[in-house]
Amino acid sequence: MPGRLERLQSLKAEGKFIRFATNQGGIAFDYLKEHEIQNEFMVMTREIGYPAGWNITHVCFTHPKSRIAKYTDVSNRRKPEPGMLIEAMRHEDVTPDQTIMIGG
């Protein structure tokens, strides 16, 4: 999404807490490796202005039809279920009325 880093930096500068929640079913089908996704989010986290090691990401690697047994799961963390959003809100100790979800 063009302009996403600038917008995220702006939200952070306004004092907003940022969390990412993402399905990464490609891991479950062996298109990507966990470390590749984690590295991508580490880079984006630094570009937004968080210090190295700051974890603002909730990732669901599972998929019900995975080709890899350890990733086969039906999980409430997998969007459109709310599991990762609830985790993010708990992590920041905020309520739904204090939360904005962007994406889908």
N, C-alpha and C positions, 0 to 999 in steps of 0.2 A: 504494500500500500504506500504510494508516494506520500511523503510528508509525515509518515508515522513517527519517526524518531523525533522530529521537531515538535510534534504535538505531545508526545510522551514527555519530552524534556520540559515543555511548557507546563504540563500538569504537575510534574514533580516540583518545578519551581514555585507553583501555587500552593505547595504543601500537600498535594494529594498523594495517597499511597497507591502504588501501582502493583498489580499482580497479573501474571499471565496464566491462563488456563487453556491447555491445548490438547486435543486428541492427536496422537501420532501413531495411527494404525499401521503406517508404513513400516514401523519397527516389527510389528507382528507378522508382516509378510516378507520380511528380510530385504526390504528395499533400502533401508537405512539402518544405522546402528545407534544405540542409545547415546553413545558419546558424541556422535555428530550433531544430534539435536541439542544435547546439553551444551555443547560448545557454541552453537548458534545463539542460544539464549544468553550464555555468558558474555559473548561479544555485544549483543544488543543491550544487556544490562549495563555494561561499562559505557557504551555509547550514550545511554540515557543519563549517566552520571552517578550510578551506584558504585560503591567500592568493590574491588575484586572479592569474590567469595560471597557476596550478598545474593541470597537466593530469593527471587521473586516469582518463581515459576512452579506451576502445578501441571504435571504432564501425565497423561494416561497413555501408556504404551500398549495396552491390551486391546483385543478385538475378539468378538465371539467366534469368528471364523478363521482365526490365526492359523498359519502353517507351522508355527513354533509353539510347542506345548506350554512353555512357561508364560506365554503371552495370551493364551486362550482363556478368556474370562468375560462374563457379562457383569459389568461393573456400573454402579451409580456414579462413578467418576467420569465415565465416558459421556460426553455431550451427545444428546441434549439433556441428559440427566444432570441434576444440580450438584453432584458430589464435590467437584473441584471448586465451584463457586462458594459452596458452604465452607470448605477448607480455607479458602482465601479470606473469607469474612471472619472466620474464627481466628486466623493468624493475626489479622489486624485489629481484632476485637471491635468489629463494626456490625451494625444491623442492616437488614435489607434496605431500609429507607435511606441509609448512608452510602449505598453501593450503586455504582453504575456498571453495567455489563455492556461491552461493545463487541460485536461480532455475533457469531451464532454457530 
